[in-house]
Amino acid sequence: MSTPSTAHIRHPKMKIIRMATIGLSLDIFCHGLLSELSEEYDVVALSSPDDRLATLGAREKVRTIGVRMHREISPLADLKSVWQLYRAFRREKPRMVHSMTPKAGLLGMMAARLAGVPVRVHTFTGLVFPTSKGLKRLLLKTTDRFTCMCATHVIPEGEGVKADLTDHHITTKPMKVLGHGNVKGVDLGLYAPTAEITERAAEIRKEAGIAPTDKVFVYIGRFVSDKGLRELITAFKALGLPDWHLLLVGDLEGGADDISPEIMAGVPNIHTSQGWVSDVRPWLAAGDIFVFPSYREGFPNVVLEAGAMGLPAIVTDINGSREIITDGKNGLIVPPRDSQKLLEAMVTMTRADKERLSEMGAQARENVESHFSQAYVRGCLKEYYRSILGDDRTIG
């Protein structure tokens, strides 16, 4: 008797849930990724219910689940969120829940473990406790430890994050940095100095009153102290060169850590974007050197994006940044919180000739092409998923 052929049988796809605390974070980290993953898996996106989650679901063509999660500590609200997440996971029966961002990791991994989700993954895109003090530091370390306890797999975004998790005894579980680090990657076709971007960059410079022959340092990020903006303004003021400008792209957040506009007032040649911009490419193209003096990061995408646009960078010696920049090759590395060392690096850049800056910019682009392209980063993630999920496609 012959065995019936099974070639025509289509097994259901494994269900996976990707989650973050708010839709904005999920949209930033997973833009375009979820639709790619849908080719292999039944993908569900989960975050607090908001417009960005709805936009993400429509664009990526994946189902969404909204569960409200508070970014700040709120015991009663957090317990309610865990209960709602638990019910969602029991109903959906995913093979895997993969969380990003701290609060989603804590609540999501706890609920997924209680619900019996077999594969529970959390990605640490950055750690807050290393630069915190006192009770806040203890609390942050405790919550990170609990997240790891509930997870079956832990992904640090870079080697620096991995070292911090190990050195501070957050977890003893095996951890894997995917590829060379970073969770997003850079679309090299998108981040390239096209004629349209170059034209818009020229308009930005003209609107700011920057002469075509002048040079520009450019910063992109939040206007807060822990991004090193205070040191940057101090160093640029001390630089005092009339043919060099500082272009600050970002916005105030309305919090206690905001940089007061008065700090910038009266400093010649500082220009701001007058609010957040959705497309940073023309602003990067308007600059000659990228400066990012942050106190802490996981793996800063903006440094990669600047490199893809051919800009050398001055960064601080912190996680992520030092994994992107090789001192003297594609940029310079200085200590964090040190305006004098930052000034010295800026002086070095102003004294470099055109050929040297061009060479460093080319090295910056080549580094991104070789190690951090979006295709490569996503390929590493897909391979990791296959390794931890296995080939059993009958689990729905």
C-alpha positions, 0 to 999 in steps of 0.5 A: 500500500502506498503512503499518501503524499503530503506535499500539498499539505500546508502547515500553519505558520508559527505565531509570534508576538512582537511587543514594545511599551508604546506604538512609537517604539515598535514602529521605529524598531520594526518598520518594514520588519514585521511584513518580512517576518510575516513570510515565515510566521504569523506575526502579531504586534502588541503595544499600548493602544495608540495611533502608531500601533494602528499605523504599523498594523496597516502598513505591515499588514499584521494583526495588532493587540492594544494593552495599555502599559505605563512607562513609569512605575505604577504598581496597580496599573502594572498588575492590571497590564500583566493580567491583560497581557496574560489573558491575551497570551492565553488566547493567542497561544503564540510560540514566542513573545519577543519584547523590547523596551524596559517596561514591555520587557518586565510586564511582557516576560512576566505575563508570557511566563505565567501564560506558558509561552514556550519561547520568551525573548527580550532585547535590551536596547540600552541600560539605564542603571549604569548611569543611575544612583541610589534607590533608582539604580537598585530598582532598575537592576532588580527589574532587569534581573526579573525580566531576565528570570522570566525570559528564556532568551536574552539579546543584548543589542551590543557587546557593551550592553552584554558586558554590563549585564554580565558585570553587574550580575543581571543574568547568568543566562547565555546571551547572544549579540546578533551580528555586530550589534544593533537591532534596526540596521540602516537602509543603505538605499535610503541613507545616501546623498541623492540629488534631492537630499543635497538640494534640501540640505543646501536650502537648510544651510541657506535658511540658517545663514550658513555660507557655502564655504563654511563648515558645520557640526551637526547633532541629532537627538533629544535636547536633554542633558544626558545626551551631552548637549550641555557639554557640546554647547560649552565646547562649541562656544569655546571653539569660537571659529566664525566659519564653523557652525553647530546645527542642533536637530531635535526638540525639547521634551518638556521635562526636568532634564531639558536643556534650557534655550537660554544656554544656547542664547548668545552663542554665535553660529548655533542653529536649531531645527525648531522642532523634531524632524521626521526625515533627518537625511537632509540635516545630516547632508547639511553637516560636515561632521556629526557630533554625539556626546551622549552619556549612555546608549544601547546602540545609537542608530543615528550614529550609523545613519550619519556614517551611511551619509558619509559623515565622520563622527565625534562620539563619547566612549560609551556602549554602542558608539565605541562599537561603531566608531574606531578612533582616528579611522571613521571618527574620534572618541572622547570621554563622556561629560568632558567638554574640554576633551570634546573641544579638543576633538572638535579642534582636531576636526577643524584642522583636518584638511578636506582630503582627511575628512573625506577619507574618514567619511568614506570609512564611515560609510564602508563600516555601515555597509560591511556591518550594519546594513538593514539586510544583514541585521534582519538576516541575523535576526531571522537566522536566530529565530530559526535556531530557537524556534526550530522547524516545527511548523505545526505549532500555531 
